[in-house]
Amino acid sequence: MTLQTILETATYEQALVSIIHTLPAERIRQIVDYARFVQTQTLDEFALLEEADPASVAADEAVWEAQFAATQVQLTKMAKRVRGQIRAGQAKPMVFTKDGRILPE
């Protein structure tokens, strides 16, 4: 590791710590969760993201847009059905724990 990299890392660490000191505990937990997620990613996965050229990104977005558009009729029908169930009292609100898990009934 070069001296410049070490200095940059130290600067990032200091910036992160100073930001964290201003946040409530729940936001800090979210940052830690995200940091753990990033930690699990391989360098190869990050390299693939950096290598993506604008044309391949545009093509990928076009595929996603087409897939999304193809599901709109079905999604609209499902949404209407769910709204009807809610109005009829057939749906119950979901209750979550502080860590985001759904509480059993």
MODELLER restraints for C-alpha pairs under 7 A, 6 or more apart:
rsr = mdl.restraints
at = mdl.atoms
rsr.add(forms.Gaussian(group=physical.xy_distance, feature=features.Distance(at['CA:20:A'], at['CA:28:A']), mean=6.35, stdev=0.5))
rsr.add(forms.Gaussian(group=physical.xy_distance, feature=features.Distance(at['CA:85:A'], at['CA:91:A']), mean=5.94, stdev=0.5))
rsr.add(forms.Gaussian(group=physical.xy_distance, feature=features.Distance(at['CA:94:A'], at['CA:102:A']), mean=6.77, stdev=0.5))
rsr.add(forms.Gaussian(group=physical.xy_distance, feature=features.Distance(at['CA:95:A'], at['CA:102:A']), mean=5.82, stdev=0.5))
rsr.add(forms.Gaussian(group=physical.xy_distance, feature=features.Distance(at['CA:95:A'], at['CA:103:A']), mean=5.55, stdev=0.5))
rsr.add(forms.Gaussian(group=physical.xy_distance, feature=features.Distance(at['CA:96:A'], at['CA:102:A']), mean=4.47, stdev=0.5))
rsr.add(forms.Gaussian(group=physical.xy_distance, feature=features.Distance(at['CA:96:A'], at['CA:103:A']), mean=5.45, stdev=0.5))
rsr.add(forms.Gaussian(group=physical.xy_distance, feature=features.Distance(at['CA:97:A'], at['CA:103:A']), mean=6.39, stdev=0.5))
